């Protein structure tokens, strides 16, 4: 599927706090812990638990969420299909959409029981 400017804008304007509980509910159903969930988010965005809570309370949009984030330098290693979109084929001009799908891919892998060292990608040496 192809991302459009309208789709990117729609996601960019969504409130992170409204989606966060959906992510957590999915992980909880699969027996994952909040600590693991936050570890994945912190690896990807640089947000510790306190900063994450502040952003939730401020009801920031995904655009603001990702603008404030320090996205991990190994983000390019996150690829595959999420919700019908192949991450590596999403055009770079749709930054928010691409970052959102990358984060969802990490959460998806956590829900499916993938080992943390595989989720938190490292460059091969």
ChimeraX attribute file (.defattr): number of C-alpha atoms within 10 A of each C-alpha:
attribute: neighborCount
match mode: 1-to-1
recipient: residues
	/A:1	9
	/A:2	10
	/A:3	14
	/A:4	13
	/A:5	10
	/A:6	9
	/A:7	12
	/A:8	18
	/A:9	15
	/A:10	13
	/A:11	16
	/A:12	21
	/A:13	14
	/A:14	15
	/A:15	19
	/A:16	23
	/A:17	18
	/A:18	13
	/A:19	12
	/A:20	11
	/A:21	11
	/A:22	11
	/A:23	15
	/A:24	18
	/A:25	13
	/A:26	15
	/A:27	22
	/A:28	14
	/A:29	10
	/A:30	13
	/A:31	13
	/A:32	17
	/A:33	14
	/A:34	13
	/A:35	10
	/A:36	14
	/A:37	18
	/A:38	16
	/A:39	18
	/A:40	20
	/A:41	21
	/A:42	19
	/A:43	19
	/A:44	22
	/A:45	21
	/A:46	17
	/A:47	22
	/A:48	13
	/A:49	14
	/A:50	9
	/A:51	12
	/A:52	19
	/A:53	13
	/A:54	12
	/A:55	19
	/A:56	18
	/A:57	11
	/A:58	12
	/A:59	16
	/A:60	18
	/A:61	19
	/A:62	23
	/A:63	22
	/A:64	16
	/A:65	20
	/A:66	19
	/A:67	13
	/A:68	13
	/A:69	14
	/A:70	13
	/A:71	17
	/A:72	14
	/A:73	12
	/A:74	13
	/A:75	17
	/A:76	12
	/A:77	14
	/A:78	18
	/A:79	15
	/A:80	14
	/A:81	14
	/A:82	15
	/A:83	10
	/A:84	9
	/A:85	15
	/A:86	16
	/A:87	21
	/A:88	15
	/A:89	14
	/A:90	18
	/A:91	13
	/A:92	11
	/A:93	10
	/A:94	16
	/A:95	16
	/A:96	22
	/A:97	26
	/A:98	21
	/A:99	22
	/A:100	18
	/A:101	22
	/A:102	24
	/A:103	19
	/A:104	16
	/A:105	20
	/A:106	24
	/A:107	22
	/A:108	17
	/A:109	16
	/A:110	23
	/A:111	19
	/A:112	13
	/A:113	14
	/A:114	13
	/A:115	10
	/A:116	14
	/A:117	8
	/A:118	11
	/A:119	19
	/A:120	18
	/A:121	18
	/A:122	12
	/A:123	8
	/A:124	4
	/A:125	3
